[in-house]
Amino acid sequence: MSGISEPYVIHYPWICAVSDAAGSQVELIECFDCIGGAMWVKKHYAQSPLVESVRTVGSMNRFLLRTGVVDLALEGSKFPAGISGVDVQDNEITISYIGMGGGGVGATICRASAKGVIRSEFDESGGGKVAGSKIILPRFSRVLIGVDDTDTPEQGATWTLVHNIAQAVADDKNRYLSHTIVQLFPVPFRTKNCVGVVVEFASSDPDELAGRFSELLKKYTLSPKTGMAVFTGFSPERLLEYGWRTKKGQVSPDDARALTGDDLTIWINGRGITGAVAAIPFYTRYEEGLLLCGQI
């Protein structure tokens, strides 16, 4: 029978973080391998004053954080571990954790060894010890790529093509985070289901990412009406009103084009740009995104 090389360590597969332009807000994304441990973390870490919210998306816990340093009044069973520091400097984000007992193991070596960590510092943990760590991550930007109208009545499917391109362009500089299908108003000229798709990345080079993505999309799309839009920023909230309009009724492509600015650019300007832009604000908002508002 084979042994277990590290019986008291569960390594996080990867961790990454995105920040706003000012460096005052951070979203920390932790990919977990043990769901029981992840749900324990979600419950207890939410008590830290630095954690504004936490949600689970697939195999990720996603923490919305504010920057700062706090002393955590740890208490066994009630508040055994948490995030005690968040710092954004130039091209790096530092996250500090502290925990007691098994929570200290999770706060230290389990995270320090994750893919995506540039370097780390951590205390000896386990047993009844209180232990802490710091992990230093690359400072990434959030990039949301919306796509619509890549198929024809005879062949193709936008959601599959977009996912496959996202996987193809993902690398250490561009972490592929999420894929969201967004139901749009069923316009008469739809292929069949009338959906747009948005994929999310954490990226250190948004323009290079968008360029590679658009080249593959141009290569494999089956439609001359394809639209592709790219949003780079912490939150696409300003696009949400337009997104809901596109779910509730037919909208002109010019309405989508009018929304471009420093944070939103059009890379492929076909009629599908309507749904491409509309999909962006619904990233990871799966239930709202799939809601059918119009009448077929």
Residue pairs with C-beta under 8 A, 6 or more apart in sequence:
8 105
8 126
9 105
9 109
9 110
9 113
10 33
10 34
10 37
10 106
10 110
11 33
11 110
11 113
11 114
12 30
12 31
12 32
12 33
12 110
12 111
12 113
12 114
13 31
13 32
13 33
13 114
13 115
14 31
14 114
14 115
14 116
14 175
15 28
15 29
15 30
15 31
15 111
15 114
15 115
15 116
15 117
15 135
15 137
16 29
16 116
16 137
16 138
16 140
16 175
16 177
16 202
17 26
17 27
17 28
17 29
17 93
17 95
17 137
17 138
17 139
17 140
17 202
18 26
18 27
18 29
18 139
18 140
18 141
18 142
18 202
18 234
19 25
19 26
19 27
19 88
19 93
19 139
19 140
19 141
19 234
20 26
20 233
20 234
20 235
21 233
21 234
23 67
23 88
23 89
24 66
24 67
24 88
25 64
25 65
25 66
25 67
25 234
26 64
26 65
26 66
26 67
26 86
26 88
26 93
26 95
27 62
27 63
27 64
27 65
27 142
27 234
28 62
28 63
28 65
28 83
28 86
28 95
29 60
29 61
29 62
29 63
29 175
29 177
29 202
30 38
30 41
30 60
30 61
30 62
30 63
30 111
30 114
31 59
31 60
31 114
32 38
32 41
32 59
32 60
32 61
33 59
35 59
37 106
38 56
38 61
39 56
40 103
41 61
41 81
41 106
42 54
42 56
42 61
44 79
44 80
44 81
44 82
44 103
45 51
45 54
45 63
45 81
45 82
45 83
46 53
46 54
47 79
47 82
48 70
48 72
48 82
48 83
48 84
49 68
49 70
50 65
50 66
50 67
50 68
50 70
50 83
50 84
50 85
50 86
51 63
51 64
51 65
51 82
51 83
52 64
52 65
52 66
53 63
53 64
54 61
54 62
54 63
54 64
55 61
55 62
56 62
57 178
57 284
58 178
60 177
63 83
65 83
65 86
65 95
66 86
67 86
67 87
67 88
68 85
68 86
69 84
69 85
69 86
69 87
69 96
70 84
70 85
71 84
72 79
72 82
72 84
72 98
73 79
74 80
74 81
74 82
74 98
74 99
74 100
74 130
76 100
76 101
80 99
80 100
80 101
80 103
81 97
81 98
81 99
81 100
81 103
81 104
81 106
81 107
82 97
82 98
82 99
83 95
83 96
83 97
84 96
84 97
84 98
84 132
85 94
85 95
85 96
85 134
86 93
86 94
86 95
86 96
87 93
87 94
87 96
88 94
88 139
90 139
91 138
91 139
91 204
92 118
92 136
92 137
92 138
92 139
93 136
93 137
93 138
93 139
94 134
94 135
94 136
94 137
95 134
95 135
95 137
96 132
96 133
96 134
97 106
97 107
97 108
97 111
97 132
97 133
97 134
97 135
98 104
98 107
98 130
98 131
98 132
98 133
99 105
99 106
99 107
99 108
99 125
99 130
99 131
99 132
100 128
100 129
100 130
100 131
101 126
101 127
101 128
101 129
102 126
104 123
104 125
104 126
104 129
104 130
104 131
104 132
105 125
105 126
105 131
107 125
107 131
107 132
107 133
108 122
108 123
108 125
108 131
108 132
108 133
109 122
109 125
109 133
111 117
111 120
111 133
111 135
112 120
112 122
112 133
112 135
113 120
114 135
116 137
116 138
116 172
116 175
117 135
117 136
117 137
118 136
118 137
118 138
119 135
119 136
120 133
120 134
120 135
120 136
121 133
121 134
122 131
122 132
122 133
122 134
123 129
123 131
123 132
123 133
124 131
125 131
138 204
139 204
140 175
140 202
140 203
140 204
141 202
141 203
141 204
141 206
141 232
141 233
142 200
142 201
142 202
142 203
142 232
142 233
142 234
143 174
143 200
143 201
143 202
143 203
143 206
143 209
143 210
143 230
143 231
143 232
144 198
144 199
144 200
144 201
144 230
144 231
144 232
144 236
144 280
144 283
145 162
145 166
145 198
145 199
145 200
145 201
145 210
145 213
145 228
145 229
145 230
145 231
146 196
146 197
146 198
146 227
146 228
146 229
146 230
146 231
146 275
146 276
146 277
146 278
146 279
146 280
147 158
147 161
147 162
147 196
147 197
147 198
147 199
147 217
147 226
147 227
147 228
147 272
147 276
147 279
148 158
148 184
148 195
148 196
148 197
148 226
148 227
148 272
148 273
148 274
148 275
148 276
148 278
148 279
149 158
149 191
149 223
149 225
149 226
149 227
149 270
149 271
149 272
149 275
150 156
150 158
150 161
150 162
150 217
150 220
150 221
150 222
150 223
150 226
150 272
151 157
151 158
151 161
151 191
151 222
151 223
152 191
152 222
152 223
153 191
153 192
155 222
156 221
156 222
156 223
158 195
158 196
158 197
159 179
159 181
159 195
159 197
161 217
161 220
161 221
162 179
162 197
162 199
162 217
163 179
163 197
163 199
165 213
165 216
165 217
165 220
166 176
166 179
166 199
166 201
166 213
167 176
168 216
169 176
169 209
169 212
169 213
169 216
170 176
170 201
173 203
173 204
173 205
173 208
173 209
174 201
174 202
174 203
174 204
174 205
174 209
175 201
175 202
175 203
176 199
176 200
176 201
177 200
177 201
177 202
178 199
178 200
178 283
178 284
179 197
179 198
179 199
179 200
180 197
180 198
180 199
180 200
180 279
180 282
180 283
180 284
180 285
180 286
180 289
181 195
181 196
181 197
181 289
181 290
182 195
182 196
182 197
182 198
182 243
182 247
182 275
182 278
182 279
182 282
182 289
182 290
183 193
183 194
183 195
183 247
183 289
183 290
183 291
183 292
183 293
184 194
184 195
184 196
184 246
184 247
184 274
184 275
184 278
184 279
185 194
185 246
185 247
185 248
185 249
185 250
185 251
185 293
185 294
186 193
186 194
186 292
186 294
186 296
187 194
187 250
194 275
195 275
196 272
196 275
196 276
196 278
196 279
197 279
198 279
198 280
198 282
198 283
200 283
200 284
201 209
203 209
206 230
206 232
210 230
210 265
210 267
213 228
213 230
213 267
214 228
214 267
214 268
217 226
217 228
217 268
218 226
218 268
223 270
223 272
224 270
225 270
225 271
225 272
226 268
226 270
226 272
227 253
227 256
227 266
227 268
227 269
227 270
227 271
227 272
227 273
227 274
227 275
227 276
227 277
228 266
228 267
228 268
228 272
228 273
228 276
229 256
229 264
229 265
229 266
229 267
229 273
229 276
229 277
229 280
230 264
230 265
230 267
231 239
231 263
231 264
231 280
232 263
232 265
233 263
236 263
236 280
236 281
236 283
237 281
238 259
239 259
239 264
239 277
239 278
239 280
239 281
240 281
242 251
242 255
242 256
242 259
242 277
242 278
242 281
243 277
243 278
243 279
243 280
243 281
243 282
244 293
245 251
245 255
245 278
246 274
246 275
246 277
246 278
247 278
247 291
247 293
247 294
248 293
248 294
249 294
251 274
251 278
252 274
253 271
253 273
253 274
255 274
256 273
256 274
256 276
256 277
256 278
257 266
257 269
257 273
259 277
260 266
264 277
264 280
266 273
279 289
282 288
282 289
